[in-house]
Amino acid sequence: MLSKAVEAMITLTITLPDALKSFIDDQVSQRGYSTHNEYVRELIRKDQNRQRLRGLVLAGTESALTFPVKGDYFESLRAKVGEDEAREPPEPSSAEPVAACRS
């Protein structure tokens, strides 16, 4: 398997109604994305993370209780999540096309 730094990229063309294209344009300009591709990649990564977290939560609800939970346990989880969110995503390469938007 290739590392993320040299992972092969493909081009994916999507067709959008004008309203969604305008929304993406606004998000790119207002939120500091350099390209539409960068915005779409971030949305996909966030959805992957959401699905992974949902799977972990569901697995946790199906597992047996192992120990009583104290209040500081949740504080440590919040701190860990904060550390994970504080990490910057990898810098996208200009050679990373994912989606092309047609006007």
Secondary structure, 3 states (H helix, E strand, C coil): CCCHHHCCCCCEEECCCHHHHHHHHHHHHHHCCCCHHHHHHHHHHHHHHHHHHHHHHHHHHHCCCCCCCCHHHHHHHHHHHHHHHHCCCCCCCCCCCCEEECC
